[in-house]
Amino acid sequence: MGADAEMETGQGLALEEAFEQLEEMVAQLESEDITLEESFRIYQQGMQVLKYCSSKIDQVEKKVWKISEDGQTDEF
């Protein structure tokens, strides 16, 4: 996957960067000068970035929990 494709799907970005990218996409979708085809393309890219963000957040949540020796789960 090239750098442009990574930017379009959010892969390789920090969560903050991916959220900024989503904000930019929302602003583009709210533009009055956007074509229907362009809005579908941006929406599709946004859904890919959102999926990436969700996956990253899940990974972080799993790292925050630790399992103690007696099998109890505790937050860090």
All heavy atoms as a GROMACS GRO file, in nm:
protein
  607
    1MET      N    1   0.086  -0.117   0.000
    1MET     CA    2   0.000   0.000   0.000
    1MET      C    3   0.090   0.123   0.000
    1MET      O    4   0.178   0.137   0.082
    1MET     CB    5  -0.089  -0.006   0.124
    1MET     CG    6  -0.189   0.105   0.130
    1MET     SD    7  -0.298   0.095   0.274
    1MET     CE    8  -0.392  -0.049   0.238
    2GLY      N    9   0.067   0.215  -0.090
    2GLY     CA   10   0.148   0.335  -0.100
    2GLY      C   11   0.108   0.438   0.004
    2GLY      O   12   0.010   0.424   0.076
    3ALA      N   13   0.185   0.548   0.009
    3ALA     CA   14   0.160   0.653   0.108
    3ALA      C   15   0.023   0.717   0.088
    3ALA      O   16  -0.048   0.745   0.184
    3ALA     CB   17   0.270   0.759   0.101
    4ASP      N   18  -0.017   0.738  -0.038
    4ASP     CA   19  -0.149   0.798  -0.065
    4ASP      C   20  -0.261   0.706  -0.017
    4ASP      O   21  -0.358   0.752   0.043
    4ASP     CB   22  -0.167   0.826  -0.214
    4ASP     CG   23  -0.080   0.941  -0.260
    4ASP    OD1   24  -0.037   1.022  -0.176
    4ASP    OD2   25  -0.055   0.950  -0.382
    5ALA      N   26  -0.247   0.577  -0.041
    5ALA     CA   27  -0.349   0.482   0.002
    5ALA      C   28  -0.354   0.476   0.154
    5ALA      O   29  -0.461   0.463   0.213
    5ALA     CB   30  -0.321   0.344  -0.056
    6GLU      N   31  -0.239   0.484   0.221
    6GLU     CA   32  -0.237   0.484   0.367
    6GLU      C   33  -0.308   0.606   0.421
    6GLU      O   34  -0.381   0.597   0.520
    6GLU     CB   35  -0.092   0.481   0.420
    6GLU     CG   36  -0.025   0.346   0.406
    6GLU     CD   37   0.116   0.345   0.457
    6GLU    OE1   38   0.165   0.450   0.505
    6GLU    OE2   39   0.179   0.239   0.450
    7MET      N   40  -0.289   0.721   0.358
    7MET     CA   41  -0.355   0.842   0.404
    7MET      C   42  -0.506   0.831   0.383
    7MET      O   43  -0.584   0.877   0.464
    7MET     CB   44  -0.302   0.965   0.328
    7MET     CG   45  -0.160   1.002   0.365
    7MET     SD   46  -0.140   1.046   0.537
    7MET     CE   47  -0.220   1.205   0.537
    8GLU      N   48  -0.550   0.766   0.274
    8GLU     CA   49  -0.693   0.755   0.246
    8GLU      C   50  -0.763   0.662   0.344
    8GLU      O   51  -0.879   0.682   0.377
    8GLU     CB   52  -0.715   0.706   0.103
    8GLU     CG   53  -0.684   0.811  -0.001
    8GLU     CD   54  -0.706   0.763  -0.143
    8GLU    OE1   55  -0.752   0.648  -0.161
    8GLU    OE2   56  -0.678   0.839  -0.235
    9THR      N   57  -0.694   0.558   0.392
    9THR     CA   58  -0.758   0.463   0.481
    9THR      C   59  -0.725   0.490   0.627
    9THR      O   60  -0.779   0.428   0.715
    9THR     CB   61  -0.713   0.319   0.449
    9THR    OG1   62  -0.572   0.309   0.466
    9THR    CG2   63  -0.753   0.278   0.310
   10GLY      N   64  -0.633   0.583   0.652
   10GLY     CA   65  -0.595   0.616   0.788
   10GLY      C   66  -0.484   0.529   0.840
   10GLY      O   67  -0.429   0.555   0.946
   11GLN      N   68  -0.448   0.422   0.771
   11GLN     CA   69  -0.346   0.330   0.819
   11GLN      C   70  -0.212   0.401   0.827
   11GLN      O   71  -0.174   0.477   0.740
   11GLN     CB   72  -0.336   0.208   0.729
   11GLN     CG   73  -0.461   0.125   0.736
   11GLN     CD   74  -0.454   0.002   0.650
   11GLN    OE1   75  -0.355  -0.025   0.586
   11GLN    NE2   76  -0.561  -0.074   0.650
   12GLY      N   77  -0.140   0.373   0.934
   12GLY     CA   78  -0.010   0.433   0.954
   12GLY      C   79  -0.016   0.569   1.022
   12GLY      O   80   0.086   0.630   1.046
   13LEU      N   81  -0.136   0.616   1.052
   13LEU     CA   82  -0.153   0.746   1.117
   13LEU      C   83  -0.172   0.728   1.267
   13LEU      O   84  -0.223   0.626   1.312
   13LEU     CB   85  -0.278   0.816   1.063
   13LEU     CG   86  -0.280   0.856   0.917
   13LEU    CD1   87  -0.415   0.916   0.883
   13LEU    CD2   88  -0.169   0.953   0.884
   14ALA      N   89  -0.133   0.829   1.342
   14ALA     CA   90  -0.168   0.833   1.483
   14ALA      C   91  -0.318   0.862   1.491
   14ALA      O   92  -0.376   0.916   1.397
   14ALA     CB   93  -0.089   0.943   1.554
   15LEU      N   94  -0.380   0.824   1.601
   15LEU     CA   95  -0.524   0.847   1.614
   15LEU      C   96  -0.560   0.993   1.596
   15LEU      O   97  -0.659   1.025   1.531
   15LEU     CB   98  -0.572   0.798   1.751
   15LEU     CG   99  -0.604   0.650   1.760
   15LEU    CD1  100  -0.637   0.611   1.903
   15LEU    CD2  101  -0.717   0.611   1.668
   16GLU      N  102  -0.478   1.082   1.651
   16GLU     CA  103  -0.507   1.224   1.639
   16GLU      C  104  -0.507   1.267   1.493
   16GLU      O  105  -0.592   1.346   1.450
   16GLU     CB  106  -0.405   1.308   1.717
   16GLU     CG  107  -0.413   1.289   1.867
   16GLU     CD  108  -0.337   1.166   1.918
   16GLU    OE1  109  -0.268   1.098   1.838
   16GLU    OE2  110  -0.348   1.137   2.038
   17GLU      N  111  -0.412   1.216   1.416
   17GLU     CA  112  -0.405   1.249   1.274
   17GLU      C  113  -0.525   1.193   1.198
   17GLU      O  114  -0.581   1.260   1.110
   17GLU     CB  115  -0.276   1.195   1.213
   17GLU     CG  116  -0.151   1.261   1.266
   17GLU     CD  117  -0.024   1.191   1.220
   17GLU    OE1  118  -0.023   1.067   1.213
   17GLU    OE2  119   0.074   1.262   1.193
   18ALA      N  120  -0.566   1.072   1.234
   18ALA     CA  121  -0.681   1.012   1.168
   18ALA      C  122  -0.808   1.091   1.199
   18ALA      O  123  -0.892   1.114   1.111
   18ALA     CB  124  -0.697   0.867   1.212
   19PHE      N  125  -0.823   1.137   1.326
   19PHE     CA  126  -0.939   1.218   1.361
   19PHE      C  127  -0.938   1.351   1.286
   19PHE      O  128  -1.043   1.399   1.242
   19PHE     CB  129  -0.947   1.243   1.511
   19PHE     CG  130  -0.992   1.122   1.590
   19PHE    CD1  131  -0.920   1.080   1.700
   19PHE    CD2  132  -1.105   1.052   1.554
   19PHE    CE1  133  -0.962   0.970   1.774
   19PHE    CE2  134  -1.148   0.941   1.627
   19PHE     CZ  135  -1.075   0.900   1.737
   20GLU      N  136  -0.820   1.410   1.269
   20GLU     CA  137  -0.810   1.535   1.192
   20GLU      C  138  -0.851   1.510   1.047
   20GLU      O  139  -0.920   1.592   0.986
   20GLU     CB  140  -0.667   1.590   1.197
   20GLU     CG  141  -0.630   1.651   1.330
   20GLU     CD  142  -0.485   1.695   1.336
   20GLU    OE1  143  -0.418   1.702   1.231
   20GLU    OE2  144  -0.438   1.724   1.447
   21GLN      N  145  -0.809   1.396   0.994
   21GLN     CA  146  -0.844   1.361   0.857
   21GLN      C  147  -0.996   1.344   0.844
   21GLN      O  148  -1.056   1.390   0.746
   21GLN     CB  149  -0.772   1.231   0.818
   21GLN     CG  150  -0.777   1.198   0.672
   21GLN     CD  151  -0.697   1.075   0.639
   21GLN    OE1  152  -0.703   0.976   0.711
   21GLN    NE2  153  -0.622   1.080   0.532
   22LEU      N  154  -1.058   1.283   0.944
   22LEU     CA  155  -1.204   1.269   0.942
   22LEU      C  156  -1.273   1.405   0.946
   22LEU      O  157  -1.372   1.427   0.876
   22LEU     CB  158  -1.250   1.183   1.061
   22LEU     CG  159  -1.225   1.033   1.048
   22LEU    CD1  160  -1.254   0.963   1.180
   22LEU    CD2  161  -1.308   0.974   0.935
   23GLU      N  162  -1.220   1.497   1.027
   23GLU     CA  163  -1.278   1.631   1.034
   23GLU      C  164  -1.270   1.702   0.899
   23GLU      O  165  -1.364   1.769   0.858
   23GLU     CB  166  -1.207   1.713   1.141
   23GLU     CG  167  -1.242   1.673   1.282
   23GLU     CD  168  -1.166   1.752   1.387
   23GLU    OE1  169  -1.101   1.853   1.353
   23GLU    OE2  170  -1.172   1.713   1.505
   24GLU      N  171  -1.158   1.684   0.830
   24GLU     CA  172  -1.142   1.744   0.697
   24GLU      C  173  -1.242   1.684   0.600
   24GLU      O  174  -1.300   1.756   0.517
   24GLU     CB  175  -1.000   1.724   0.646
   24GLU     CG  176  -0.896   1.804   0.721
   24GLU     CD  177  -0.753   1.769   0.678
   24GLU    OE1  178  -0.733   1.702   0.575
   24GLU    OE2  179  -0.660   1.809   0.751
   25MET      N  180  -1.264   1.554   0.610
   25MET     CA  181  -1.360   1.488   0.521
   25MET      C  182  -1.501   1.538   0.547
   25MET      O  183  -1.577   1.561   0.453
   25MET     CB  184  -1.353   1.336   0.539
   25MET     CG  185  -1.227   1.274   0.486
   25MET     SD  186  -1.223   1.098   0.521
   25MET     CE  187  -1.070   1.053   0.441
   26VAL      N  188  -1.537   1.556   0.672
   26VAL     CA  189  -1.670   1.608   0.706
   26VAL      C  190  -1.686   1.748   0.648
   26VAL      O  191  -1.791   1.781   0.590
   26VAL     CB  192  -1.693   1.607   0.859
   26VAL    CG1  193  -1.818   1.686   0.896
   26VAL    CG2  194  -1.703   1.465   0.911
   27ALA      N  195  -1.582   1.830   0.661
   27ALA     CA  196  -1.589   1.966   0.605
   27ALA      C  197  -1.608   1.961   0.454
   27ALA      O  198  -1.686   2.040   0.398
   27ALA     CB  199  -1.463   2.043   0.642
   28GLN      N  200  -1.540   1.869   0.387
   28GLN     CA  201  -1.556   1.856   0.242
   28GLN      C  202  -1.697   1.812   0.207
   28GLN      O  203  -1.757   1.862   0.111
   28GLN     CB  204  -1.456   1.755   0.186
   28GLN     CG  205  -1.313   1.802   0.188
   28GLN     CD  206  -1.216   1.694   0.143
   28GLN    OE1  207  -1.248   1.575   0.142
   28GLN    NE2  208  -1.095   1.734   0.106
   29LEU      N  209  -1.752   1.719   0.287
   29LEU     CA  210  -1.888   1.671   0.260
   29LEU      C  211  -1.991   1.780   0.283
   29LEU      O  212  -2.097   1.780   0.219
   29LEU     CB  213  -1.919   1.549   0.347
   29LEU     CG  214  -1.846   1.421   0.309
   29LEU    CD1  215  -1.868   1.314   0.416
   29LEU    CD2  216  -1.890   1.371   0.173
   30GLU      N  217  -1.963   1.872   0.372
   30GLU     CA  218  -2.056   1.982   0.400
   30GLU      C  219  -2.047   2.094   0.296
   30GLU      O  220  -2.132   2.182   0.293
   30GLU     CB  221  -2.029   2.038   0.540
   30GLU     CG  222  -2.069   1.940   0.650
   30GLU     CD  223  -2.033   1.988   0.789
   30GLU    OE1  224  -1.946   2.079   0.802
   30GLU    OE2  225  -2.089   1.934   0.886
   31SER      N  226  -1.946   2.088   0.212
   31SER     CA  227  -1.927   2.190   0.109
   31SER      C  228  -2.041   2.184   0.008
   31SER      O  229  -2.089   2.077  -0.030
   31SER     CB  230  -1.794   2.167   0.037
   31SER     OG  231  -1.785   2.248  -0.077
   32GLU      N  232  -2.084   2.300  -0.036
   32GLU     CA  233  -2.191   2.307  -0.136
   32GLU      C  234  -2.140   2.277  -0.276
   32GLU      O  235  -2.220   2.248  -0.365
   32GLU     CB  236  -2.256   2.445  -0.133
   32GLU     CG  237  -2.329   2.473  -0.004
   32GLU     CD  238  -2.392   2.611  -0.002
   32GLU    OE1  239  -2.403   2.675  -0.108
   32GLU    OE2  240  -2.429   2.655   0.108
   33ASP      N  241  -2.010   2.283  -0.296
   33ASP     CA  242  -1.953   2.266  -0.430
   33ASP      C  243  -1.914   2.122  -0.460
   33ASP      O  244  -1.848   2.096  -0.560
   33ASP     CB  245  -1.829   2.354  -0.445
   33ASP     CG  246  -1.862   2.502  -0.434
   33ASP    OD1  247  -1.975   2.540  -0.470
   33ASP    OD2  248  -1.776   2.579  -0.388
   34ILE      N  249  -1.953   2.027  -0.378
   34ILE     CA  250  -1.911   1.889  -0.397
   34ILE      C  251  -2.010   1.815  -0.487
   34ILE      O  252  -2.132   1.835  -0.477
   34ILE     CB  253  -1.894   1.818  -0.261
   34ILE    CG1  254  -1.823   1.686  -0.277
   34ILE    CG2  255  -2.026   1.802  -0.191
   34ILE    CD1  256  -1.778   1.624  -0.146
   35THR      N  257  -1.957   1.730  -0.574
   35THR     CA  258  -2.044   1.649  -0.660
   35THR      C  259  -2.089   1.526  -0.583
   35THR      O  260  -2.029   1.488  -0.482
   35THR     CB  261  -1.970   1.604  -0.787
   35THR    OG1  262  -1.865   1.515  -0.750
   35THR    CG2  263  -1.915   1.722  -0.866
   36LEU      N  264  -2.192   1.464  -0.632
   36LEU     CA  265  -2.244   1.343  -0.569
   36LEU      C  266  -2.139   1.232  -0.572
   36LEU      O  267  -2.117   1.163  -0.471
   36LEU     CB  268  -2.372   1.298  -0.639
   36LEU     CG  269  -2.447   1.181  -0.577
   36LEU    CD1  270  -2.485   1.211  -0.432
   36LEU    CD2  271  -2.570   1.146  -0.658
   37GLU      N  272  -2.071   1.216  -0.685
   37GLU     CA  273  -1.966   1.113  -0.696
   37GLU      C  274  -1.853   1.138  -0.597
   37GLU      O  275  -1.804   1.046  -0.532
   37GLU     CB  276  -1.911   1.107  -0.838
   37GLU     CG  277  -2.005   1.045  -0.938
   37GLU     CD  278  -1.946   1.042  -1.078
   37GLU    OE1  279  -1.832   1.088  -1.098
   37GLU    OE2  280  -2.015   0.993  -1.167
   38GLU      N  281  -1.812   1.263  -0.586
   38GLU     CA  282  -1.705   1.299  -0.493
   38GLU      C  283  -1.748   1.275  -0.349
   38GLU      O  284  -1.671   1.228  -0.266
   38GLU     CB  285  -1.663   1.445  -0.513
   38GLU     CG  286  -1.547   1.489  -0.429
   38GLU     CD  287  -1.414   1.427  -0.469
   38GLU    OE1  288  -1.405   1.357  -0.571
   38GLU    OE2  289  -1.315   1.446  -0.394
   39SER      N  290  -1.874   1.306  -0.317
   39SER     CA  291  -1.921   1.284  -0.180
   39SER      C  292  -1.923   1.135  -0.147
   39SER      O  293  -1.889   1.097  -0.035
   39SER     CB  294  -2.059   1.347  -0.159
   39SER     OG  295  -2.157   1.284  -0.238
   40PHE      N  296  -1.960   1.050  -0.242
   40PHE     CA  297  -1.957   0.906  -0.218
   40PHE      C  298  -1.813   0.858  -0.195
   40PHE      O  299  -1.788   0.775  -0.108
   40PHE     CB  300  -2.018   0.828  -0.334
   40PHE     CG  301  -2.168   0.831  -0.336
   40PHE    CD1  302  -2.236   0.851  -0.455
   40PHE    CD2  303  -2.243   0.813  -0.221
   40PHE    CE1  304  -2.374   0.852  -0.459
   40PHE    CE2  305  -2.381   0.815  -0.223
   40PHE     CZ  306  -2.447   0.835  -0.343
   41ARG      N  307  -1.719   0.910  -0.273
   41ARG     CA  308  -1.578   0.870  -0.259
   41ARG      C  309  -1.525   0.911  -0.122
   41ARG      O  310  -1.462   0.831  -0.052
   41ARG     CB  311  -1.493   0.933  -0.370
   41ARG     CG  312  -1.346   0.888  -0.368
   41ARG     CD  313  -1.262   0.964  -0.468
   41ARG     NE  314  -1.251   1.106  -0.436
   41ARG     CZ  315  -1.173   1.154  -0.340
   41ARG    NH1  316  -1.100   1.075  -0.266
   41ARG    NH2  317  -1.167   1.285  -0.319
   42ILE      N  318  -1.553   1.035  -0.081
   42ILE     CA  319  -1.506   1.084   0.048
   42ILE      C  320  -1.572   1.006   0.162
   42ILE      O  321  -1.508   0.970   0.260
   42ILE     CB  322  -1.531   1.235   0.062
   42ILE    CG1  323  -1.442   1.312  -0.037
   42ILE    CG2  324  -1.505   1.282   0.204
   42ILE    CD1  325  -1.476   1.458  -0.049
   43TYR      N  326  -1.701   0.978   0.149
   43TYR     CA  327  -1.773   0.901   0.250
   43TYR      C  328  -1.709   0.763   0.266
   43TYR      O  329  -1.686   0.716   0.378
   43TYR     CB  330  -1.920   0.888   0.212
   43TYR     CG  331  -1.997   0.799   0.306
   43TYR    CD1  332  -2.043   0.846   0.428
   43TYR    CD2  333  -2.023   0.666   0.272
   43TYR    CE1  334  -2.114   0.764   0.515
   43TYR    CE2  335  -2.093   0.583   0.359
   43TYR     CZ  336  -2.138   0.633   0.479
   43TYR     OH  337  -2.207   0.550   0.564
   44GLN      N  338  -1.680   0.699   0.155
   44GLN     CA  339  -1.619   0.566   0.158
   44GLN      C  340  -1.482   0.570   0.226
   44GLN      O  341  -1.450   0.485   0.309
   44GLN     CB  342  -1.608   0.513   0.015
   44GLN     CG  343  -1.584   0.366   0.005
   44GLN     CD  344  -1.597   0.320  -0.139
   44GLN    OE1  345  -1.559   0.389  -0.233
   44GLN    NE2  346  -1.651   0.201  -0.157
   45GLN      N  347  -1.402   0.670   0.193
   45GLN     CA  348  -1.272   0.686   0.258
   45GLN      C  349  -1.289   0.711   0.407
   45GLN      O  350  -1.215   0.655   0.489
   45GLN     CB  351  -1.194   0.801   0.194
   45GLN     CG  352  -1.141   0.774   0.057
   45GLN     CD  353  -1.075   0.896  -0.003
   45GLN    OE1  354  -1.078   1.005   0.054
   45GLN    NE2  355  -1.016   0.879  -0.119
   46GLY      N  356  -1.385   0.794   0.441
   46GLY     CA  357  -1.410   0.824   0.582
   46GLY      C  358  -1.449   0.701   0.661
   46GLY      O  359  -1.405   0.683   0.776
   47MET      N  360  -1.527   0.613   0.601
   47MET     CA  361  -1.566   0.490   0.669
   47MET      C  362  -1.444   0.400   0.692
   47MET      O  363  -1.433   0.335   0.795
   47MET     CB  364  -1.673   0.416   0.589
   47MET     CG  365  -1.807   0.489   0.586
   47MET     SD  366  -1.872   0.532   0.750
   47MET     CE  367  -1.904   0.371   0.817
   48GLN      N  368  -1.349   0.400   0.598
   48GLN     CA  369  -1.227   0.322   0.615
   48GLN      C  370  -1.142   0.379   0.729
   48GLN      O  371  -1.088   0.305   0.810
   48GLN     CB  372  -1.147   0.319   0.485
   48GLN     CG  373  -1.212   0.238   0.376
   48GLN     CD  374  -1.138   0.249   0.244
   48GLN    OE1  375  -1.053   0.335   0.225
   48GLN    NE2  376  -1.171   0.161   0.151
   49VAL      N  377  -1.132   0.511   0.735
   49VAL     CA  378  -1.056   0.576   0.842
   49VAL      C  379  -1.123   0.550   0.976
   49VAL      O  380  -1.057   0.520   1.076
   49VAL     CB  381  -1.039   0.727   0.816
   49VAL    CG1  382  -0.971   0.795   0.934
   49VAL    CG2  383  -0.959   0.751   0.688
   50LEU      N  384  -1.255   0.558   0.979
   50LEU     CA  385  -1.330   0.532   1.101
   50LEU      C  386  -1.309   0.389   1.150
   50LEU      O  387  -1.290   0.365   1.270
   50LEU     CB  388  -1.478   0.560   1.078
   50LEU     CG  389  -1.568   0.564   1.199
   50LEU    CD1  390  -1.522   0.669   1.299
   50LEU    CD2  391  -1.711   0.590   1.157
   51LYS      N  392  -1.308   0.294   1.059
   51LYS     CA  393  -1.283   0.154   1.094
   51LYS      C  394  -1.142   0.138   1.152
   51LYS      O  395  -1.122   0.068   1.250
   51LYS     CB  396  -1.299   0.067   0.969
   51LYS     CG  397  -1.284  -0.081   0.993
   51LYS     CD  398  -1.307  -0.160   0.866
   51LYS     CE  399  -1.282  -0.307   0.888
   51LYS     NZ  400  -1.299  -0.384   0.765
   52TYR      N  401  -1.045   0.206   1.092
   52TYR     CA  402  -0.907   0.204   1.143
   52TYR      C  403  -0.902   0.261   1.284
   52TYR      O  404  -0.841   0.202   1.374
   52TYR     CB  405  -0.817   0.284   1.049
   52TYR     CG  406  -0.680   0.312   1.104
   52TYR    CD1  407  -0.581   0.214   1.103
   52TYR    CD2  408  -0.649   0.436   1.158
   52TYR    CE1  409  -0.455   0.240   1.154
   52TYR    CE2  410  -0.524   0.462   1.210
   52TYR     CZ  411  -0.427   0.364   1.207
   52TYR     OH  412  -0.303   0.389   1.260
   53CYS      N  413  -0.971   0.373   1.307
   53CYS     CA  414  -0.972   0.436   1.439
   53CYS      C  415  -1.034   0.342   1.543
   53CYS      O  416  -0.982   0.328   1.654
   53CYS     CB  417  -1.050   0.568   1.436
   53CYS     SG  418  -0.969   0.699   1.345
   54SER      N  419  -1.142   0.280   1.507
   54SER     CA  420  -1.210   0.187   1.598
   54SER      C  421  -1.117   0.072   1.636
   54SER      O  422  -1.109   0.033   1.753
   54SER     CB  423  -1.337   0.135   1.532
   54SER     OG  424  -1.401   0.042   1.616
   55SER      N  425  -1.046   0.021   1.539
   55SER     CA  426  -0.952  -0.089   1.564
   55SER      C  427  -0.839  -0.044   1.656
   55SER      O  428  -0.802  -0.116   1.750
   55SER     CB  429  -0.894  -0.137   1.430
   55SER     OG  430  -0.791  -0.229   1.452
   56LYS      N  431  -0.786   0.074   1.633
   56LYS     CA  432  -0.679   0.127   1.717
   56LYS      C  433  -0.726   0.150   1.860
   56LYS      O  434  -0.655   0.120   1.956
   56LYS     CB  435  -0.624   0.258   1.660
   56LYS     CG  436  -0.529   0.240   1.545
   56LYS     CD  437  -0.409   0.162   1.592
   56LYS     CE  438  -0.287   0.202   1.516
   56LYS     NZ  439  -0.171   0.122   1.553
   57ILE      N  440  -0.846   0.202   1.876
   57ILE     CA  441  -0.901   0.226   2.009
   57ILE      C  442  -0.919   0.093   2.082
   57ILE      O  443  -0.888   0.083   2.201
   57ILE     CB  444  -1.032   0.307   2.000
   57ILE    CG1  445  -1.001   0.450   1.957
   57ILE    CG2  446  -1.106   0.305   2.134
   57ILE    CD1  447  -1.121   0.532   1.921
   58ASP      N  448  -0.967  -0.008   2.011
   58ASP     CA  449  -0.982  -0.141   2.072
   58ASP      C  450  -0.847  -0.194   2.120
   58ASP      O  451  -0.837  -0.252   2.229
   58ASP     CB  452  -1.044  -0.240   1.974
   58ASP     CG  453  -1.192  -0.218   1.952
   58ASP    OD1  454  -1.256  -0.145   2.032
   58ASP    OD2  455  -1.246  -0.273   1.854
   59GLN      N  456  -0.742  -0.174   2.040
   59GLN     CA  457  -0.608  -0.219   2.078
   59GLN      C  458  -0.562  -0.148   2.205
   59GLN      O  459  -0.505  -0.211   2.295
   59GLN     CB  460  -0.508  -0.194   1.966
   59GLN     CG  461  -0.525  -0.283   1.846
   59GLN     CD  462  -0.433  -0.244   1.732
   59GLN    OE1  463  -0.344  -0.160   1.747
   59GLN    NE2  464  -0.454  -0.304   1.617
   60VAL      N  465  -0.587  -0.020   2.213
   60VAL     CA  466  -0.546   0.058   2.330
   60VAL      C  467  -0.622   0.011   2.453
   60VAL      O  468  -0.565  -0.006   2.560
   60VAL     CB  469  -0.567   0.209   2.306
   60VAL    CG1  470  -0.549   0.289   2.434
   60VAL    CG2  471  -0.472   0.260   2.198
   61GLU      N  472  -0.753  -0.012   2.438
   61GLU     CA  473  -0.833  -0.058   2.551
   61GLU      C  474  -0.782  -0.191   2.605
   61GLU      O  475  -0.779  -0.213   2.725
   61GLU     CB  476  -0.980  -0.071   2.511
   61GLU     CG  477  -1.051   0.061   2.497
   61GLU     CD  478  -1.195   0.046   2.451
   61GLU    OE1  479  -1.234  -0.063   2.404
   61GLU    OE2  480  -1.268   0.145   2.463
   62LYS      N  481  -0.742  -0.280   2.516
   62LYS     CA  482  -0.691  -0.410   2.559
   62LYS      C  483  -0.560  -0.396   2.635
   62LYS      O  484  -0.532  -0.473   2.726
   62LYS     CB  485  -0.673  -0.502   2.439
   62LYS     CG  486  -0.805  -0.550   2.384
   62LYS     CD  487  -0.787  -0.634   2.260
   62LYS     CE  488  -0.923  -0.670   2.202
   62LYS     NZ  489  -0.910  -0.736   2.073
   63LYS      N  490  -0.479  -0.299   2.597
   63LYS     CA  491  -0.352  -0.277   2.666
   63LYS      C  492  -0.372  -0.214   2.803
   63LYS      O  493  -0.288  -0.231   2.892
   63LYS     CB  494  -0.261  -0.187   2.582
   63LYS     CG  495  -0.206  -0.254   2.459
   63LYS     CD  496  -0.118  -0.159   2.382
   63LYS     CE  497  -0.068  -0.224   2.255
   63LYS     NZ  498   0.014  -0.132   2.176
   64VAL      N  499  -0.481  -0.142   2.821
   64VAL     CA  500  -0.508  -0.074   2.948
   64VAL      C  501  -0.545  -0.176   3.056
   64VAL      O  502  -0.517  -0.155   3.173
   64VAL     CB  503  -0.618   0.032   2.930
   64VAL    CG1  504  -0.663   0.088   3.063
   64VAL    CG2  505  -0.568   0.145   2.840
   65TRP      N  506  -0.605  -0.286   3.019
   65TRP     CA  507  -0.644  -0.388   3.116
   65TRP      C  508  -0.530  -0.486   3.136
   65TRP      O  509  -0.464  -0.526   3.042
   65TRP     CB  510  -0.767  -0.464   3.067
   65TRP     CG  511  -0.890  -0.382   3.075
   65TRP    CD1  512  -0.940  -0.304   2.975
   65TRP    CD2  513  -0.975  -0.364   3.187
   65TRP    NE1  514  -1.053  -0.240   3.016
   65TRP    CE2  515  -1.078  -0.276   3.147
   65TRP    CE3  516  -0.976  -0.415   3.315
   65TRP    CZ2  517  -1.180  -0.237   3.233
   65TRP    CZ3  518  -1.078  -0.377   3.400
   65TRP    CH2  519  -1.178  -0.289   3.359
   66LYS      N  520  -0.507  -0.526   3.258
   66LYS     CA  521  -0.407  -0.629   3.285
   66LYS      C  522  -0.474  -0.737   3.368
   66LYS      O  523  -0.570  -0.713   3.439
   66LYS     CB  524  -0.286  -0.572   3.357
   66LYS     CG  525  -0.313  -0.527   3.499
   66LYS     CD  526  -0.187  -0.485   3.568
   66LYS     CE  527  -0.221  -0.452   3.714
   66LYS     NZ  528  -0.103  -0.426   3.792
   67ILE      N  529  -0.423  -0.855   3.358
   67ILE     CA  530  -0.478  -0.968   3.432
   67ILE      C  531  -0.384  -1.000   3.547
   67ILE      O  532  -0.264  -1.021   3.528
   67ILE     CB  533  -0.496  -1.090   3.341
   67ILE    CG1  534  -0.592  -1.056   3.227
   67ILE    CG2  535  -0.545  -1.210   3.421
   67ILE    CD1  536  -0.607  -1.167   3.125
   68SER      N  537  -0.438  -0.999   3.667
   68SER     CA  538  -0.356  -1.029   3.785
   68SER      C  539  -0.331  -1.180   3.793
   68SER      O  540  -0.391  -1.259   3.720
   68SER     CB  541  -0.424  -0.978   3.912
   68SER     OG  542  -0.546  -1.047   3.930
   69GLU      N  543  -0.245  -1.221   3.885
   69GLU     CA  544  -0.208  -1.360   3.899
   69GLU      C  545  -0.326  -1.449   3.934
   69GLU      O  546  -0.330  -1.566   3.897
   69GLU     CB  547  -0.099  -1.375   4.005
   69GLU     CG  548   0.034  -1.316   3.962
   69GLU     CD  549   0.140  -1.329   4.071
   69GLU    OE1  550   0.122  -1.408   4.164
   69GLU    OE2  551   0.240  -1.258   4.060
   70ASP      N  552  -0.423  -1.395   4.004
   70ASP     CA  553  -0.538  -1.476   4.044
   70ASP      C  554  -0.652  -1.471   3.941
   70ASP      O  555  -0.762  -1.518   3.967
   70ASP     CB  556  -0.589  -1.434   4.182
   70ASP     CG  557  -0.635  -1.290   4.187
   70ASP    OD1  558  -0.616  -1.216   4.088
   70ASP    OD2  559  -0.689  -1.249   4.291
   71GLY      N  560  -0.624  -1.418   3.823
   71GLY     CA  561  -0.721  -1.417   3.715
   71GLY      C  562  -0.814  -1.297   3.713
   71GLY      O  563  -0.900  -1.288   3.627
   72GLN      N  564  -0.797  -1.206   3.806
   72GLN     CA  565  -0.878  -1.084   3.808
   72GLN      C  566  -0.825  -0.984   3.706
   72GLN      O  567  -0.706  -0.977   3.680
   72GLN     CB  568  -0.874  -1.021   3.948
   72GLN     CG  569  -0.927  -1.108   4.058
   72GLN     CD  570  -1.078  -1.129   4.045
   72GLN    OE1  571  -1.151  -1.038   4.008
   72GLN    NE2  572  -1.123  -1.248   4.078
   73THR      N  573  -0.916  -0.909   3.646
   73THR     CA  574  -0.873  -0.804   3.554
   73THR      C  575  -0.874  -0.671   3.626
   73THR      O  576  -0.966  -0.640   3.702
   73THR     CB  577  -0.965  -0.797   3.430
   73THR    OG1  578  -1.098  -0.777   3.472
   73THR    CG2  579  -0.954  -0.923   3.346
   74ASP      N  580  -0.771  -0.595   3.606
   74ASP     CA  581  -0.757  -0.464   3.670
   74ASP      C  582  -0.712  -0.364   3.565
   74ASP      O  583  -0.644  -0.398   3.469
   74ASP     CB  584  -0.650  -0.469   3.781
   74ASP     CG  585  -0.686  -0.567   3.892
   74ASP    OD1  586  -0.801  -0.560   3.941
   74ASP    OD2  587  -0.601  -0.649   3.928
   75GLU      N  588  -0.753  -0.238   3.587
   75GLU     CA  589  -0.704  -0.132   3.500
   75GLU      C  590  -0.564  -0.093   3.543
   75GLU      O  591  -0.528  -0.104   3.659
   75GLU     CB  592  -0.795  -0.009   3.509
   75GLU     CG  593  -0.922  -0.024   3.434
   75GLU     CD  594  -0.997   0.106   3.423
   75GLU    OE1  595  -0.943   0.200   3.364
   75GLU    OE2  596  -1.108   0.110   3.476
   76PHE      N  597  -0.486  -0.049   3.447
   76PHE     CA  598  -0.352   0.003   3.476
   76PHE      C  599  -0.365   0.127   3.558
   76PHE      O  600  -0.446   0.208   3.545
   76PHE     CB  601  -0.278   0.040   3.347
   76PHE     CG  602  -0.182  -0.064   3.299
   76PHE    CD1  603  -0.163  -0.081   3.164
   76PHE    CD2  604  -0.112  -0.144   3.386
   76PHE    CE1  605  -0.075  -0.175   3.116
   76PHE    CE2  606  -0.023  -0.238   3.338
   76PHE     CZ  607  -0.005  -0.254   3.204
   0.00000   0.00000   0.00000
